[in-house]
Amino acid sequence: MMIDVYDPWLRPDRYCPTQTEINRLNEKIDSWEFNVFELDELSSGRPLSLAFCAIMRKNDLYSVLNLNEIDVVRFIVNVENGYHTQNPYHNRIHAADVVQTVHHFFTHNYLRDLVTTMDVLCAYVSAAVHDYQHPGIGNPFLVATKDDLALEYNDRAVLENMHVSSAFRLMNDASKKCNILSCVGERYEEARETIIQMVLATDMSHHADGVAAFKNEVLPAVAAVTVRRKTKNSQTTPAPQGKQLLRNLSFPVSSKDESDYPMADNYNYNYNYNYNSAECDHESRRLKIDMRRHILNLTLHCADLSNPAKPQALCRRWATLVQEEFFMQGDKEREMGLPISMFMDRSKPAFSKCQIGFLRIIVKPLFTVYCQFLPSLNPTIENCINENIAFWEGRQIEEEKASILRSDTNAPGGSNMRFRQNSLEASYVINQPFRRFSFLQSPKATRRESSNSAQNNQKEKLSNMFVAKKKSLKTIRSLYQPRDSALNRPQTENLERTQSEFFNFS
């Protein structure tokens, strides 16, 4: 990378990714299992800059779009500086993760061939800026507190509007010299509209409508294009595959041409159809711009919500960061006397329940629809989602057990139970959850616990424990329940209620 060392934005005290660092990423950055936390360590806290520059180079966007590398570095460094490092979740690491996940989607040939090169650039820019200057609190909080941002954007997609507006202000600031869209020429308005729509589509209030529109409009349109392609190619002579195919095609890349072909030799093209450079119908190979934007919107939305669909170690780490940011907002709501939002009350944690609901209600249906569009994604993502759901369900059982046992020891006579629990068959129930109730387990142990056989064994053990506990209730009644002072007998009514709550929690 040729860098002007005298440029004020690229002084030695400012970050600039080296070619050596970029080369280290090339072997890993295409993968769904990519660990962005390792990238954060590699880049000394600059994961977004390093990931963005590596992906731009890997896709050969510098030469294809005639991009100035120094302008790109200035742009991404300024964007990364706009992410608040004090946010546990909405920070530069999350932005880098979304950029990398969007790149992973584009390594699937079917998606890459439906969009233009300018669309790819817009997708990477949108992923980089989609949470630019995020304050670490949600739209409902800003609206409820009548924040200046909520007033400026009329309570609608407050943060998303702020992100994209601030990003374009940055690009248009002449003193920053970082307008990454200067390469698109006369198509600037088209690129700007694409980026705006993509960032606004990350607003969760648009989730249901976006998924429904994709399912009902985009999937049929994509199927029709595929049929036209196969029909056209059945009338042409076969063309060579892979890199040789790219060398034979000579599509111009100009400001008005929408037929730019997948450019990077990094991809392995395995199409079920072939193109002939002399007879290829460009329009039959591309969707109209509205359909392409629908695809790009859901692609970024999937990348933004992909953490629960990643391998379990990554899923658990991201979940911890999300929960902490939720608690921070809940603390602010408590201080201001506002109702505390669901799952944000630090005094009433529902960690696993939150993750299970998010996976089942939002993430799994979202990726089910998206994998209908890109079937090659399905095996990996489906396995990760199912494994993560099994893990959080197992952990929820342990949390509920721990909660019930804490309430049991806090009940009248509970202190006596605590002192004499070693003499009871049910003591194992009390101790076991805390031996296994650790978030920082080894990956191997986690995989064993999440397997079906392990789950079945655990359920069988729990069943046996509860039977033992039930058998010991008569002993517990006589030993630990307080006596009614008037009748000198156990308070059986309260006892039966406690039993019902204990055995019906699962």
Secondary structure, DSSP 8 states (H G I E B T S, - for coil): ----TTSGGG-TTS----HHHHHHHTTTTT-TT--HHHHHHHTTS-HHHHHHHHHHHHTTHHHHTT--HHHHHHHHHHHHHTS-TT-SSSSHHHHHHHHHHHHHHHTSHHHHHHS-HHHHHHHHHHHHHTTTT--SS-HHHHHHTT-HHHHHTTTSSHHHHHHHHHHHHHHH-TTT---GGGGGGGGHHHHHHHHHHHHHTT-GGGHHHHHHHIIIIIHHHHHHHHHHHHHHHTTS-----HHHHHHH------TT--------TTS----SS---TTT--HHHHS--HHHHHHHHHHHHHHHHT-GGGS-HHHHHHHHHHHHHHHHHHHHHHHHTT----TT--TTS--HHHHHHHHIIIIIHHHHHHHHHH-GGGHHHHHHHHHHHHHHHHHHHHHHHHHHHHHHHHHSTTHHHHHHHGGGSTTHHHHHHHHHH--S---HHHHHHHHSHHHHHHHHHHHHHHHHHHHHTHHHHHHHHS-B-TTT-SB-HHHHHHHHHHHHT--
